[in-house]
Amino acid sequence: MGVRKKERAMQIKEAKKTQYFAKLNNCPTSPRKMRLVADLVRGEKVDKALNILRFSQKEASRRLEKLLLSAIANWQAKNEDASIEDADLFIKEIRVDGGTMLKRLRTAPQGRAHRIRKRSNHVTLVLGANDNTQS
């Protein structure tokens, strides 16, 4: 590995130490349905986002709530001395990508078949912390 490549790898590694995220892979919900819920909480503070997800009727909100709690736990693991209330955490980025697709055949009239695509998604949630409070 070259010097520049090694230095860049070390920079990325250091940046990841201050990044708090959680991932949910192969969630058996279509990405479109998950994005509807993800758009509700994007950019919100953590406590407000938890309330939005807790009282939402959609099934995807239960999965995102668990994911957000996991990201908060990851933040606590890296910052044992700090408290959540003082950190002023917010959802910096939430990304919903398409996952693997199960393809099935459904019989149709006159000897034909229709394809059923059972979609899944990958969700990446990144938390940001406002360390300096602005007046």
C-alpha positions in Angstrom: 0.0 0.0 0.0 1.3 3.4 -0.9 1.9 6.2 1.5 -1.0 8.4 0.4 -3.4 5.5 0.3 -2.4 4.4 3.8 -2.8 8.0 5.1 -6.2 8.2 3.5 -7.2 4.9 5.1 -6.1 6.2 8.5 -8.2 9.4 8.0 -11.3 7.3 7.1 -10.7 5.1 10.2 -10.4 8.2 12.5 -13.6 9.7 11.0 -15.5 6.5 11.6 -14.6 6.7 15.3 -16.6 9.9 15.6 -19.5 8.6 13.4 -22.4 6.9 15.1 -24.5 4.7 12.9 -26.6 1.5 12.7 -27.5 -0.6 9.7 -30.5 -2.9 8.9 -29.9 -5.2 6.1 -32.5 -7.3 4.1 -35.5 -6.0 5.9 -38.5 -7.7 4.3 -40.4 -4.5 3.5 -40.4 -2.7 0.1 -38.0 0.2 -0.1 -40.8 2.5 -1.1 -42.8 1.8 2.1 -39.7 2.2 4.2 -38.8 5.6 2.6 -42.2 7.0 3.5 -41.4 6.4 7.2 -37.7 7.4 6.9 -38.8 10.8 5.4 -40.8 11.5 8.5 -37.8 11.4 10.8 -34.9 12.7 8.6 -33.2 15.6 10.3 -35.2 15.4 13.5 -33.8 15.3 17.0 -33.6 11.8 18.5 -36.3 12.2 21.1 -38.8 13.7 18.7 -38.0 11.0 16.1 -38.6 8.3 18.7 -42.0 9.8 19.4 -42.9 10.0 15.7 -41.9 6.4 15.2 -43.6 5.1 18.3 -47.0 6.6 17.4 -46.9 5.9 13.7 -49.3 3.2 12.4 -47.0 1.8 9.7 -45.2 -1.5 10.2 -41.9 0.0 8.9 -41.9 2.4 11.9 -41.4 -0.4 14.4 -38.3 -1.6 12.5 -36.9 2.0 12.3 -37.5 2.6 15.9 -35.4 -0.4 16.9 -32.7 0.7 14.4 -32.7 4.2 16.0 -32.4 2.7 19.5 -29.4 0.6 18.2 -27.7 3.8 16.8 -28.2 5.5 20.2 -26.7 2.5 21.9 -23.7 2.7 19.5 -23.3 6.3 20.5 -23.4 5.5 24.2 -20.8 2.8 23.7 -18.3 5.4 22.2 -19.3 8.1 24.7 -19.6 6.5 28.1 -19.1 9.7 30.1 -21.6 11.9 28.2 -25.4 12.0 28.6 -27.8 11.8 25.7 -29.7 15.0 26.8 -26.6 17.1 26.7 -25.3 15.7 23.4 -28.3 17.0 21.4 -28.3 14.1 19.0 -30.2 14.3 15.7 -30.6 12.1 12.7 -27.9 13.3 10.3 -28.6 10.9 7.5 -31.0 8.0 6.8 -30.7 6.1 3.6 -33.0 3.4 2.3 -31.6 1.3 -0.5 -33.1 -1.7 -2.3 -32.0 -5.1 -1.1 -32.3 -8.6 -2.5 -35.5 -9.5 -4.3 -37.2 -12.9 -4.0 -38.8 -13.8 -7.3 -41.8 -16.0 -7.4 -44.2 -17.1 -10.1 -48.0 -16.8 -9.8 -50.2 -18.9 -12.1 -52.3 -16.8 -14.5 -55.2 -17.8 -16.9 -54.5 -19.6 -20.2 -51.3 -21.2 -19.2 -49.4 -18.0 -18.4 -47.5 -16.9 -15.3 -47.0 -13.6 -13.6 -43.9 -12.7 -11.7 -44.1 -11.7 -8.1 -41.2 -9.7 -6.7 -40.9 -9.7 -3.0 -38.7 -6.7 -2.3 -36.4 -6.0 0.7 -34.3 -3.1 1.7 -31.2 -1.9 3.5 -31.4 1.0 5.9 -28.4 3.0 7.1 -29.0 5.5 9.9 -26.3 8.0 10.9 -26.5 10.1 14.0 -25.0 13.6 14.4 -24.2 15.4 17.6 -24.4 19.1 18.2 -21.6 19.5 20.7 -21.7 23.3 20.7 -25.0 24.8 21.5 -25.8 28.1 19.6 -27.8 30.9 21.2 
